[in-house]
């Protein structure tokens, strides 16, 4: 059995279908002929007796005289007890009756290589003896076998064609999927349209969605590489040119001290960009665990303000709506990075005010800066998406990664007087993380 399975699995689906079909047909035909061999004689005899009875009734309805009656296939003979019998077959039938007692019955008489089906019926003072011609019985049996065989073949052909159409309906979309995957693999443009409501349709839809998602990720990756290259190129070029000039005794920016300050400034920019890249990829590998890890968000906000406030002394930061003892699920360093990035973004755009809000399972940071373009709202958290001032960055992308990791959602919205970023719980595991 195992070898048969291995042998069948070596074929493609069409070949497997033909092999299985032919095996099924062979078994079916074997069964049919075995059934016919055991039952055809019994069925034929039953039909012959039924035919005899109908012919007898027709004969009795049409005849009241003593004579032999022939209806092509049946011979009817009226026998009165004690009379002479001049029909050889009838004589043979009567001689088979025991003790000369004749009873109404159906029977079969074999004479040589011939088989006669006969029926004896009591009709008052006589007996009606009816005999089926052996040639008719043989023809009936032959036609019966032929009819069953032809019907079986027709049924098999119809079933085979129906199954063939069904198998084709399965194989064709699979071939479409295979060709689609091959084209995508080879970098060719491909389109897959399979309108089915079954599992194959679901697989095709999933493959298309996966391909679209991979294509989108590939575009994002290429765009990220371009943006990163562009973002790192300027500070590196500046550092290089200023260093070469200073080496040659030339001060590009007034004095040696000021020129070195420019180098330091661009080195700091370069450091921040590299750190953002490292942080973005590091957080991408963070995994949420089942441990009950809680972070004091009030403490995280205070530390973030302490780190970033020096960037703009002209902006007031309001924390009056920040509740104490509010704990979020996750790692402290990751949440601090997220909050600092949101605060850094707010400081970049705020006119004069930033407001923090913290309550159970909810964090908000508001700035009174300019409203965001409607088109940008859907792209806020994409890596290296360009901001209102034309800046590229990973800050908001890092925030999104932190939230996704620990079961939170982050959104950005325009308000009448500014912009707000909101983080809220989206995971039952993360809810209720509050220390008492």
N, C-alpha and C positions, 0 to 999 in steps of 0.2 A: 504493500500500500504506500509506504514511504517512497519507494522508487518510482511508483506511478505519479505521485505528487510532484517529485523532483522533475520527472520527465515532462509533465504538463506545464510546470512553472517555467520550463525552458522556452516555451512558445510565447508569442505576443497574444493580446486579448482575442483578436480575430481567430488566430490559429487554435487557441484554447477553446473558443466557442465551437469551432467545427469539430474538434476532437470530442468534446463532451457531447455535442449534438449527435454525432454518428454513434457514439457508444450508447446514448439514450435510445436512438432509433433501433439499433441492433437488439437491445434488451426488450424494447417494446414489441418488435416484430417476432422475436423468439417467444414472448409471452402469448401473443395473438395466435401464432400457429400451434403452440402447445395447447391453448384453450380450444381452438378449433378441432384439433385432433381428438381431444377427449369428449367434446360436447356436440360436434357437428352431426353425428349419427343420431343421437337422442333428439336433437332439435328437428332434424329432417323427418324422423318418424312421427314426431308430434304434429308437425305440419301436414304430413301425409294423412294421418288419421282425421285431423280437422277437415282437410279437403274431402276425404271420403264421406264424412258425416253430412257436409253441405251438399255433396253430389247425391247422396242417398235421399235427402229431403227433397231436392229438386226432382229426382226420379219418381218418388212416391206421389208428389203433387201432380205430375204430368202423366202418370201411367197407372192403369188398373188391369192390364192384360198380362198374360203369362208369356213373356219373351225376354230374350237377352237385349240389354240396352247398353249402347256404347256412346260415351260422351268424349271421345278422343283419348282422354287420359285414364278414365275409369271404366271398368266393365261391371255391370250389375246383373246378377243372376237370381231368379226367384226359384227356390227349391221347396217343393211340397214333400213331406216325409213319406217315404216308400216309393217315390217316383225314381225313374232311372236318370242317371247323370251322364251326359255325353261330353261335358267339358273337363278336360284333363286336370286343369288347375283346381277347379271346383271339387272334382273327385278327390284330389290330393288333400284339399282342405278338410273335406268331410271325413276322410279316412283317418285324419289325425285326431278327431274327436273321440274321446274315450267312451266305451260302452254304448256307442251309438247315441249318446245324449248330446244334443246340440244346445248350447247356451249362447246368449248374446255376448259378444266379446270382440276386442280388437287384438290382432296378432300379426306376426310376421312369419312368412313361409319361405324357406330357402330350398330352391330346386336347382341343383347343379351350381353354376356360378351366378344364378339369378336370385334376387330377393324380392318377394312379393309382399306388399302390405295389404292386408285385407281386414274387412269388418263384417261380422255376422249380426244380423238384427232380426228380432222376432216381429213378424207382421201379421199376427193372428194365427191362421192355420198353415202358415208357410214361413220361410226364412228368406230374408234378402241378404245375399252374399255379394259384397262389393270388393273389387280388386283394383289396386293401382298398378298401372303399367310400370315395369321395372325401368324402362328407358326414361320415363317421366321422372321417376324418383332420382335417378342418376343425374339427369339434367338439372333438376331442382337443387340437388346437393352441389353440383358443379357451379351453378349460377350463384348459389348462396356463398360458396367459398370465394368466388371471383368478386362478388359484390362487397363482401367484408374486406377482402384484400384491397380492392380499389378505393373503398371508403377510407380505409386505414392510411393508404398512401396519400389520398387527398388531404386528410386531416393532418398527417405528418408534415406535408408540404406547407399547408396553411400555417400551422403552428411554427414551423421552421422559419417561414418568412416573417411572421409576427415577431418572433424572438430575434431574428436577424435585424429587423428595423429597430427593435428596442436596444439591442447591443450597439448598433450603429449610433443611436441617439446618445449613448453613453461614451462611446469611443471618440466620436467626432469632437465634442467639446474638450475631451482630454487631450486630443491632438492639438486643438487650438491653444489650450493652456501650455502644452509643451513647446509649441512653436513660439508662443509669446515670450515664455521664459528664455528660450534660446536667443531670440532677437534682443531682449533686454540685456542678457549676458554679454552679447556681442556689441553692445552699445548702439544698436539700431533703434529707430523710432518704431514703436509697436502699439497696436490698439487691440484690446480684448473686449468683445461684446458677447456675452452669453446670457440670454434671457431665460433663466430657469429659476424655479422656486424651490428646488431640492438642494441636497448637499453639494452637488457639483456647482450649482450656481453660487452657493455660499462660499465655496473654495475659490472660485474664479473672482468673486467680488473681493475676498480677503487678499488674494494675490495682487489684484490691481491696486487696492488700498496700500498694501505693503510696498509695492513698486513706487507708487506716488509719494509715499512717506520717505522712502530711501532716496528718491530723486530730490525731494525737498531738502532732506538732510545734506545731500551732496552739494546742492546749491548753497545752503547755509555755510557748509564747510569751506567751499571755495570762496564765498564772500568774506568769511571770517579771515581766511588766509590773506586775501587781498587787503582787507582793512587792517589786519595786524601788521602786515608788511608796510603799509602806508603809514600806520601810526608809529612804528618803531624807526622808520627810515629817517624822519626829520631829526629827532634828538640824536641819533647816531651820527648823522651827517654833520650836525652842528658841533657835537663834541669833537669829532675828527678834525673838522676844518679849524676850529678855535685852537685845538691842541697843536696842530701843525704850524699855525700862525705864531703862536707863543714860542714854539721851538725855534722859529726863525727870527725871533725878536720883534715880532709885530703884534700889536695889541688891537684886535678887531673892534673891541668895545671900549674906547677911550683909554682906560688904564689897565694894568695887569690884573689888579684886584677885581675890577668890574668884569673883565673878560673871563677870569676864573669863576666868578659868580654865575655867569651864563652857563659855563660848563657844568657847574654843580647843579644848577636849576634843571638843565636837560637830563643830567644823570638821575636826579630825583624823579623826573617824569618817566624816564626809562624804567627805573626801579618799580614805580607804582604800576606801570603797565605790565611788566613781567610778573609782579606779585598778583595782579588781577587774573592773569592767565593761569598761574599756578593755583590760585584759590578756586577759580571756576572749574578746573579739571579735578581738583582735590574733592570739592563738594559733589561733583558728579559721581564719585566713587563712594560717597557716604552711604551707609545702609542703616535704615531704621531697625532697631532691635526690639525685642519684647520686654526689655527691662524698663522699669518705671523710672526713667530718667527725666528729671524736671529742671527747668531753668527759671530763675527769678528774673522776670522780664523788667521789673522796676529797676533792678540793679544793672541789667544790660543797657537800658535806656540812659541811665546816669553815666555809665562809662563811655557810651557812644557820644553823648553830649560833651563830656570832658575832653574827648579826643578831637572832636571836629569843630567845637565852638570857636576856637582860635582862628579858624579860616575866615570868619566874617563876624567882626565885633558889632557891626551895624544892624544885625538881625536879632530880634528878641526871640527867645525860645520859651514857650509856655508849657509847663508840665502839671498844671493844676488839675487836669482830668486824668492823671496817672494814678491808679489805685495801687496800694501796697499789697504784698503777698499774692501776686498773680504769677502763676507758674505755667509755662508752656512746655510741651513735650519736646525733647530733643537735646542736642549738645550745646553748651554755652558758647563755645568759640564760633560755631556756625551761625547761631542767632545773633551774636554780637556783630559778625561780619555783615549779616543781612541788614540789621538796624543801622549800622554805620553807613552802608551804601545808600539806604533810603534817606538818611540825614544829609549825606554828602550831596545827593541829588537835589534835595529840598534847598540846601544852602546855595546851590548853584543858580537856582531860579527865583528864590524868594526875594520880595521887595523889602519887607521889614519885619515879617512875623512868621514863626513856625509854631504849630501847636501839636502836642502829643496827646493821644487818648489811649488809655489802657484799662480794660475791664476783662472779666473772665471770658476767655476764648476770643478776644477781639483786641487788635492793635491798629491804631490809625496815626498817620503823620500828615499834617496839612501845611501847605505853604501858600502864601498869597501872591505867588508868581503868575505869569501869563498862562492862559488856558492852553491845553494841548490840542493840536489838530485832531479832528475826528479820525482821519486815516491812521494816525500814530497810535491811537488807543488800542488797536488790535495787534500792534507790533511792539508794544512797550518792552516786553520781556524776552524778545529775540536777541541772540548774541550779536553785539556790534551794530545794533540798530542806531541810526543817526538821530540825535535829539533835536530839540527846537533850535539850539544854537549851533547845530552842525557838528557836534561832538560825537565821536564813537566811543563805545565802552561796553564793559561787561557787568557793570554794577547791578542793574536790574535783573539781568539774567542769573546772576548769583543768588539774588533774593528769591527768584522763582525756584531755583534748584533746592534751596534750603526748605522752602515751604512744601514743595512736592515730596521731599524726603521724609518729612515728619508729619505729614497728613494735614497740611494747611493750604488754604487758597490765598492768592494775592491778586488784587485788582487795582487799577488806577482810574480815577474818575475826575471829571471837571465839576467844580462847584461854581456858584455865582461869583465868589470872590477869590477863587484860587483852585488849587489841585490837591486831592487827597489820595493817599495810598492806604489801602485797607488790607489787613491780614486777619483771616477768620478761620475757625476750625472746620475741617471737612472730614474728620475721621473720629469715629466713636472712641477709638483707643486714645486719641489725643485730648478728648474732652474731660473736663473735670480735674485737670492736673493742678490742683491747688493745695498747698501745704497749710496745715492748721497749726 
